[in-house]
Amino acid sequence: MSLFGSSHFGLPRLKPLSSKRSHIVSVLDIGSTKVVCMIGRLTPREESEILPGRTHDIEIIGIGHQRSRGIKTGVIADLDALEGVIRLAVDAAERMAGLTVESLIVNLTAGRLGSDIYTATIDLGGQEVELNDLKKVLAAACQQSLRQDRAVLHSLATGFSLDGERGIRDPLAMYGDVLGVDMHVVTAERAALKNLELSINRAHLSVEGIVATPYASGLAALVDDEVELGCCAIDMGGGATTISVFAEGKLVHTDAVGLGGLHVTTDLARGLSTRIEDAERLKVVHASAFSNSSDERELISIPPIGEDERDQPTQVPRALVSRIVGARIEETMELIRDRIQRSGFSPIVGKRVVLTGGASQLTGLAEVARRILARNVRIGRPMGVSGLPTAAKGPAFSTAVGLMIYPQVADMETHASQSGLLMSLGGNNSRIARMGQWLKESF
């Protein structure tokens, strides 16, 4: 039976992690350049000043990755090809971990991700805020987000208000006349979700949960101060670049632009009349997001596009390669700058931007981003995970690690269900979290 039927409530939701025992979690990062499967052991941890938002220590016990096939700019283009790659990646991770994977947490980049804020209010009549009042206002906000053609991926209460006073995190037991809530809801087209599920089912696997790519990469690459103060995480993948804005410990906005590292490679292949494989090597070894005076004198050999042995490699200045790359990078950064400005969250982002994803490793990218975005920029790598091989510790694996972190924060979300409301707010030990657990058991 399909997880994504005609019901509004079809998406799988993760169960809260137990604080008393270990869990084995399997994740699958499907991207335009690579498909990564990770298997991890999540062990309960004591409260710590280092990454205090984490409830479990993560040890990677199995990993497999393959060059992606069947994906174009984040969209599934060939089910057969993608199925084969998924099988190979999962098989490699299973062999390393010594166990069999049956279900996975997967990411979603396609489906025209939507990011909206819904506001709902209820009348308290001057009375104390009770559990039932919170349930009512959250249900009202959730109901607003339901649409026939789109499915809700994430639904997070970003803040409550009492009598117009905003920024209240825990209104329980407070008095007022009107209780309000702002709910950030991330949605995706149902057709994209069905295709994603189909590709995984064909490999004889099931979907345990679905996470928006920008949310996953932000979870892995940002430190707690950035998440609390307000920060923008920019995940530069092969086929698309995603944007996520975090503030006060919550995801408050997501967006995406259809440009990534593969577009830079294609520009080089066309501009220098060489093969895609050779253009990719040129990008990694010689390219920079900006050129300097010495680049004009340094010559680079460009392999010919044909296979005729009489064709000789051409020599071009390194500056030409950098100009081709720089033009695309500047276009991408200008689009990102405009999207952040248009979102209305620019003041929340402030001066803090973190670049992650495989394409963020391009030489000189951070400097160009600082100039165009007019913000402090750092390169973000996945943090707080042990057992990763050296090759998987870079920005290219942030999304996969973020999927592994997600089960620890999934209980912050509030979702409508056929039987009422599935909800849990705040950290695992907060009063509202305990209230959320009570509501789950009672309704």
MARKE-734769 format. One record per residue (C-alpha): residue in three letters; x, y, z. Coordinates in steps of 0.001 Angstrom, whole numbers, padded with zeros to 6 digits, always signed. Each point is the difference from the previous one (the first is absolute). Layout:
MARKE-734769
ALAXYZ;...
This chain:
MARKE-734769
MET+000000+000000+000000;SER+001358+003404-000942;LEU+001129+002337+002732;PHE-001155+002898-002114;GLY-003639-000763-000678;SER-002719+002536-000572;SER-000214+000718+003737;HIS+001468+003234+001355;PHE+001553-002078+002738;GLY+001950-002526-002070;LEU+003633+000887+000776;PRO+001896-002195+002447;ARG+000970+001664+003287;LEU+002952-001067+002120;LYS-000630-001259+003501;PRO+001890+001793+002813;LEU+003332-001580+000893;SER+000203-001798+003334;SER+002289+001674+002519;LYS+000852-003368+001560;ARG+001197-002181-002870;SER+002016+000133-003211;HIS-001547+000192-003459;ILE+001237-001045-003436;VAL-000914+002657-002603;SER+000414-000311-003781;VAL-000080+003032-002285;LEU+000190+000607-003745;ASP+001160+003263-001574;ILE-001100+000102-003642;GLY+001780+002806-001835;SER+000796+001001-003564;THR+003676-000951+000312;LYS-000013-002880+002487;VAL-002250-002323+001984;VAL+001135-000687+003576;CYS-001280-002622+002433;MET+001072+000224+003644;ILE-000781-002354+002863;GLY+000550+001391+003476;ARG-000309-001030+003628;LEU-001676+002679+002134;THR+000831-000350+003695;PRO-001624+002151+002738;ARG+002388+002621+001324;GLU+000213+002115+003123;GLU-000741+003706-000259;SER+003094+001825-001232;GLU+001118+003528-000802;ILE+001292-001346-003330;LEU-002898-000194-002486;PRO-002594+000246+002825;GLY-002880-000514-002429;ARG+001065-003598-000659;THR-001592-002747+002086;HIS+002040-002904-001411;ASP+003582-000666-001053;ILE+000287-001121-003628;GLU+002455-002643-001160;ILE+000048-000864-003710;ILE+000346-003767-000347;GLY-000662-000284-003733;ILE+000276+002285-003021;GLY-000346-000470-003755;HIS-000056+002588-002755;GLN-000317-000152-003765;ARG+000116+002479-002831;SER-003574+001100-000589;ARG-001945-001091-003070;GLY-003600+000715-000919;ILE-000113+003376+001814;LYS+000057+003365-001759;THR+000004+003250+002012;GLY-001425-001889+002957;VAL-002886-001494-002013;ILE-000342-003718-000762;ALA+000470-000467-003757;ASP+000658-003757-000294;LEU-001493-002397+002572;ASP+001946-003045-001215;ALA+003363+001747+000206;LEU-000756+001461+003444;GLU-001193-003360+001317;GLY+003303-001613-000974;VAL+002052+002701+001722;ILE-002104-000226+003189;ARG+000487-003771+000100;LEU+003799+000346-000324;ALA+000292+002729+002659;VAL-002207-001822+002508;ASP+001776-003314-000643;ALA+003412+001559+000702;ALA-001266+001516+003280;GLU-001604-003311+001029;ARG+003215-001922-000626;MET+002034+002452+002072;ALA-002514+000028+002883;GLY-000690-003743-000140;LEU-003772+000420+000088;THR-002969+000268-002369;VAL-001861+003249-000694;GLU-003766-000151-000381;SER-001074+003652+000313;LEU+001745+003340-000426;ILE-000296+003684+000784;VAL+000386+001801-003349;ASN+000442+003582-001147;LEU-002044+001972-002505;THR+001304+002859-002141;ALA-002518-000116-002863;GLY-003725+000634+000204;ARG+000241+003784+000057;LEU+000438+000210+003756;GLY-002359+002549+001512;SER+000694+001956+003185;ASP-002893+001856+001624;ILE-000871+001516+003365;TYR-003546-000622+001248;THR-001466+001928+002920;ALA-002935-001139+002105;THR-001661+001510+003090;ILE-002609-001129+002518;ASP-001933+001924+002666;LEU+000974-000741+003606;GLY-002447+002353+001669;GLY+002602+001153+002500;GLN+000553-003528+001269;GLU+003183-001999+000600;VAL+001578-001758-003011;GLU-000666-003716+000379;LEU+001132-003066-001924;ASN-003237-000079-001968;ASP+000454+003631-001076;LEU+003418-000801-001434;LYS-001455-002990-001785;LYS-002766+002143-001535;VAL+002238+002796-001271;LEU+002565-002431-001445;ALA-002747-002005-001701;ALA-001429+003195-001506;ALA+003409+000916-001455;CYS+000557-003529-001328;GLN-003382-000070-001716;GLN+000832+003191-001922;SER+003032-001670-001575;LEU-001830-003014-001453;ARG-000332-000037-003798;GLN-001084-002752-002345;ASP+002946+000323-002403;ARG+002764+000440+002595;ALA+001241-002042+002945;VAL+001349+001409+003269;LEU+003624-000989+000648;HIS+000667+002109+003103;SER-002230+002022+002269;LEU+001661+001933+002811;ALA-001509+002474+002461;THR+002507+002864-000154;GLY-001566+002049+002797;PHE-003144+000768+001982;SER-001664+003307+000761;LEU-002282+001196+002811;ASP-002166+003068-000604;GLY+002264+001028-002870;GLU+003238-000398+001971;ARG+002174-002219-002192;GLY+003069-002107+000673;ILE-001468-002125+002799;ARG+001534-003470+000000;ASP-002076-001669+002727;PRO-003425+001592+000646;LEU-001232-002862+002186;ALA-001616+001269+003264;MET+000224+003668-001110;TYR-003088+002237-000124;GLY-001384+001975-002937;ASP-002954+000669-002284;VAL+001366-001211-003357;LEU+002503-002829-000543;GLY+001755-000100-003380;VAL+002637-002150-001695;ASP+002241+000403-003048;MET+000516-003307-001822;HIS+002732-000493-002602;VAL-001112-002650-002478;VAL+002214-001564-002698;THR-001960-001708-002781;ALA+000761-001861-003240;GLU-001936-001138-003030;ARG-001558-003421+000464;ALA+001139-001205-003438;ALA+003678+000512+000947;LEU-000538-001915+003242;LYS-001696-002872-001811;ASN+002911-000272-002453;LEU+002499+000066+002868;GLU-001890-002754+001818;LEU-000260-002048-003191;SER+003747+000112-000644;ILE+000689-001279+003521;ASN-002757-002634-000022;ARG+001415-001413-003260;ALA+003212-000708+001892;HIS-002121-002007+002511;LEU+000326+002670+002708;SER-002580+002096+001801;VAL-000053+003675+000981;GLU+000166+000658+003743;GLY+000007+003779-000225;ILE+000590+002840-002462;VAL+002066+003100+000760;ALA+000373+003131-002119;THR+003629+000256-001167;PRO+000561+003572+001275;TYR-001178-001024+003483;ALA+002316-003034+000120;SER+003110+001869-001160;GLY-000650+002810+002486;LEU-000292-002469+002881;ALA+003424-001429-000831;ALA+001952+003161-000816;LEU-001228+002615+002515;VAL+001128+000367+003605;ASP-002545+000667+002758;ASP+000789+003718+000331;GLU-000669+000493-003706;VAL-003311-001871+000214;GLU-001013+002079+003020;LEU+001134+003465-001130;GLY-001110-000368-003619;CYS+002013-001314-002942;CYS-000360-000991-003642;ALA+001333-003364-001200;ILE+000631-000213-003754;ASP+000393-003560-001307;MET+001666+000115-003411;GLY-000671-003358-001620;GLY+000580-001240-003518;GLY-003389+000793-001520;ALA-001479+002543+002419;THR+000887+002361+002820;THR-002283-000022+003027;ILE-000418+002672+002654;SER-001090-000462+003612;VAL-000422+002667+002676;PHE+000117-000934+003670;ALA-000896+002201+002987;GLU-000733-000600+003676;GLY+000855-003665-000435;LYS-002517-000626-002799;LEU-000109-000186-003790;VAL-001925+003113-001078;HIS+000461+000128-003798;THR+001153-002122-002949;ASP+000561+000760-003677;ALA+001895-001365-003004;VAL+001507+001197-003277;GLY+000511-002333-002954;LEU+003755+000599-000329;GLY+002839-002127+001354;GLY+003438-001408-000607;LEU-001036-001944-003105;HIS-000965+003267-001695;VAL+003555+001265+000550;THR+001353-003210-001539;THR-002322+000335-003005;ASP+001060+003627-000511;LEU+003644-001086-000111;ALA-000735-002854-002418;ARG-001797+002351-002378;GLY+002327+002956+000350;LEU+003174-002053-000450;SER-001408-002632-002421;THR+000964-002952+002143;ARG-001721-003054+001462;ILE-002075+000188+003196;GLU+002456-002329+001807;ASP+002957+002196-000947;ALA-001912+003153+000927;GLU-000709-001446+003459;ARG+003695-000732+000497;LEU+000911+003525-001131;LYS-002503+001437+002482;VAL+001367-002002+002914;VAL+003712+000390-000762;HIS+000396+003395-001668;ALA-003165+002113+000357;SER-000552+002873+002380;ALA-003012+002220+000566;PHE+002148+003044-000796;SER+003237+000584-001891;ASN+003161+001904+000839;SER+002779+001494-002127;SER+002176-003131-000030;ASP-002868-002034-001539;GLU+000454+001851-003321;ARG+003523-001393-000361;GLU-000706-003564+001140;LEU-001131-002270-002841;ILE-002235-003059+000431;SER-000259-002886-002442;ILE-003572-000699-001159;PRO-000628-003535-001359;PRO-001875-000066-003339;ILE-003647-001072-000056;GLY+000480-002626-002716;GLU+001883-003297+000054;ASP+002069+000644-003122;GLU+003661-000510+000912;ARG+000965+002822-002375;ASP-001900+002526+002163;GLN+002448+001816+002231;PRO-000819+001492+003434;THR-000447+003776-000055;GLN+001718+002369+002395;VAL-002075+002680+001754;PRO+000845+002437+002796;ARG-001153-001101+003434;ALA-001736+003386+000239;LEU-002450-001075-002723;VAL-001026-003041+002057;SER-000474+002197+003074;ARG-002071+002550-001943;ILE-002375-002713-001250;VAL-000360-001445+003497;GLY-000239+003401+001664;ALA-002867+001158-002215;ARG-002179-002951+001036;ILE+000953+000265+003685;GLU-000818+003722+000045;GLU-003364-000674-001645;THR-000793-002653+002612;MET+001008+002220+002921;GLU-002005+002942-001351;LEU-003067-002241-000258;ILE+000526-001192+003579;ARG+000442+003588+001224;ASP-003253+001038-001684;ARG-001885-003013+001375;ILE+001146+000735+003555;GLN-000992+003646-000396;ARG-003384-000902-001484;SER-000755-002520+002752;GLY-000164+002687+002663;PHE+002450-001902+002212;SER+003061+002064-000904;PRO+000059+001783+003409;ILE-000196-003386+001777;VAL+002879-001410-002065;GLY+002069+003033+000954;LYS+003638-000430-000989;ARG+000112-003795+000384;VAL+000152-002293-003050;VAL+001324-003575-000164;LEU+000837-001619-003348;THR-000134-003776-000241;GLY-000525-002675-002653;GLY+002460-001379-002549;ALA+000115+003110-002211;SER+000969+002186+002991;GLN+003520-001456-000174;LEU+000831+002018-003134;THR+003104+002143+000513;GLY-000864+003635+000727;LEU-003731-000611+000421;ALA-000167+001295+003570;GLU+001696+003277-001011;VAL-002466+000596-002844;ALA-002912-000831+002323;ARG+001250+002508+002585;ARG+000186+002726-002627;ILE-003417-000593-001593;LEU-001993-000956+003107;ALA+001746+002656+002125;ARG+000083-002432+002930;ASN+002461-002087+001978;VAL+000374-003359-001752;ARG+001534-003260+001178;ILE+000124-003477-001517;GLY-002083-002428+002062;ARG+000908-003666+000431;PRO-002041-002706+001754;MET+000593+000066+003758;GLY-000513-002236+002985;VAL+000243-003361-001798;SER+002576-002727+000585;GLY+001001-002827-002306;LEU-000034+002033-003224;PRO+002808-000908-002415;THR+002275+002906-000888;ALA-001510+000320-003481;ALA-003479+000509+001516;LYS+000904+002750+002468;GLY-000319+002835-002520;PRO-002921+002330-000842;ALA-001221-002381-002734;PHE-001342-002371+002696;SER-001862+002581+002114;THR-003462-001062-001222;ALA+000606-003690+000745;VAL+001246+000796+003520;GLY-002936+002392+000495;LEU-002398-002836-000797;MET+001710-001984+002763;ILE-000478+002912+002444;TYR-003650+000611-000950;PRO-001588-002739+002202;GLN+001287+001927+003033;VAL-001981+003126-000940;ALA-003006-001570-001745;ASP-002034+000263+003214;MET+000098+003809-000255;GLU-002539-000203-002807;THR-003791+000150+000159;HIS-002104-001821-002581;ALA-003677-000486-000694;SER-001094-003633-000127;GLN-003198-001832-000754;SER-000591-000569+003694;GLY+000788+003560+001025;LEU+003380+001558+000694;LEU+003485-001474+000212;MET+002064+002509+001898;SER+003070+000571+002068;LEU+001771+003288+000551;GLY+003322+001139+001322;GLY+002786-002169+001319;ASN-000514-003490+001335;ASN+000108+001133+003616;SER-002080+003171-000240;ARG-003402+000387+001578;ILE-001653+000380-003404;ALA+001733-003140-001244;ARG-001444-001972+002896;MET-003384+001552-000714;GLY+000344-001027-003651;GLN+000716-003582+001016;TRP-003098+000028+002201;LEU-002115+001270-002898;LYS+001316-002754-002274;GLU-000997-002610+002548;SER-003372+001560+000828;PHE-001352+000954-003432;
